[in-house]
Amino acid sequence: MIPELDPVIHAQARLRVTIALAALAPDDRITFPRLQKLLGMTPGNLSTHLRKLEDAGYVEIDKTYTRRTPVTHVALTPSGRAAFETYTATLRSLLGP
């Protein structure tokens, strides 16, 4: 039986987002504009993919204020990190030795 890749992560844009967030330390986060610039995505496109990842419990979005300016931080949750590790292990097993 061929293992399935997680469809939430597998979409190209969401895979790029997950890879970028997985590169951070487990308790680290990144601002929305910085992530957007890093990935070269439009705000609307990034928001759409983040919402799918958030709905799956893979990312956490925290909206705060810094001196009256709204700031949005994005982080990979522990379950998101585990899902990404499972995704990469499954991909390795599909590719073979």
Solvent accessible surface area in square Angstrom, and as a share of the most:
residue,aa,sasa,rsa
1,M,236,1.05
2,I,134,0.68
3,P,63,0.40
4,E,156,0.70
5,L,35,0.17
6,D,33,0.17
7,P,101,0.63
8,V,41,0.24
9,I,0,0.00
10,H,93,0.42
11,A,33,0.26
12,Q,141,0.63
13,A,19,0.15
14,R,28,0.10
15,L,40,0.20
16,R,91,0.33
17,V,0,0.00
18,T,1,0.00
19,I,88,0.45
20,A,16,0.13
21,L,1,0.01
22,A,21,0.16
23,A,88,0.69
24,L,41,0.20
25,A,53,0.41
26,P,100,0.63
27,D,135,0.70
28,D,65,0.34
29,R,114,0.42
30,I,15,0.08
31,T,44,0.26
32,F,32,0.13
33,P,85,0.53
34,R,169,0.62
35,L,0,0.00
36,Q,45,0.20
37,K,176,0.75
38,L,114,0.57
39,L,17,0.08
40,G,71,0.68
41,M,15,0.07
42,T,86,0.50
43,P,72,0.46
44,G,48,0.46
45,N,66,0.34
46,L,0,0.00
47,S,44,0.28
48,T,73,0.42
49,H,31,0.14
50,L,3,0.01
51,R,148,0.54
52,K,103,0.44
53,L,0,0.00
54,E,72,0.32
55,D,116,0.60
56,A,42,0.32
57,G,32,0.31
58,Y,32,0.12
59,V,4,0.02
60,E,106,0.48
61,I,44,0.22
62,D,55,0.29
63,K,153,0.65
64,T,51,0.30
65,Y,161,0.61
66,T,75,0.44
67,R,223,0.81
68,R,229,0.83
69,T,78,0.46
70,P,94,0.59
71,V,33,0.19
72,T,29,0.17
73,H,29,0.13
74,V,0,0.00
75,A,17,0.13
76,L,9,0.05
77,T,27,0.16
78,P,120,0.75
79,S,63,0.41
80,G,0,0.00
81,R,48,0.17
82,A,54,0.42
83,A,16,0.12
84,F,32,0.13
85,E,104,0.47
86,T,89,0.52
87,Y,6,0.02
88,T,31,0.18
89,A,54,0.42
90,T,20,0.12
91,L,63,0.31
92,R,162,0.59
93,S,74,0.48
94,L,71,0.35
95,L,137,0.68
96,G,38,0.36
97,P,190,1.19
